[in-house]
Amino acid sequence: MRFNDRKFAREYDIRLARENYPGELYRHVKDRLEGSTFVLDVGAGTGFLAVPLAREGKKITAIEPSAEMIEILKEKITPDISGSISIDRTDWESWSGPFSEALICVHSLYPMKDADMALSLMKKRSGLSLVAVRTHEGRKTLSDVIRKKILPGHTAPDYPEIIRRRLDQIGAPYTETLITETKRIPIEDLDAEADFHSLQLFKDRGHASQIKLIITDSSEKTVHGLVFTASHRDILFEF
């Protein structure tokens, strides 16, 4: 698991912060949690939602299997919110805590071994579940571009359809909201950027040289360096 790699976890956290993650998605999640106090953050990562939600007065249980991600999350917990975030180092399928008012799972369904079981457990363990996944139609990220160039026949799982099918199977009514956002992302260090994507997408750094060329060809050349324009498209399921 890449998130158990200390260097990758650090690079991942720095990168998302630089891209102002979770951006518009956070506002939608926060609005839907109005009226809920106790929230499970499934796959909490380094706390990009847990920390600001705690500052909004929520009581967060952060469920995260990676020790490296948890280490970074703990560094972000300031004294004013230390009593508002508890951390359980475990995967979601093994978690056995109590029923909660609300649950969020933002871009954390992907590594789960059994998405159907995970979704069923969310419905069983929470009064309100918010699950955000990427939709590929109309989306453009550096990862997408690199993957298509190096693995042209690769097709990623259709997570929105997986969620719809499972929720229909278990008879769980749901709504879905499409959230779009465009970001101009500066490439501050081309070597580091290529190295990161090689590890993220291929679990080693063997493709870094090829990825450098792809990034250069796919980015705008400005007086300050390379800039990539990304289009993010997420679907937020509420059930």
Summary of the structure (lengths in Angstrom):
residues: 239
radius of gyration: 18.1
end to end distance: 29.0
largest distance: 54.9
contacts: 736
relative contact order: 0.15
helix: 43%
strand: 26%
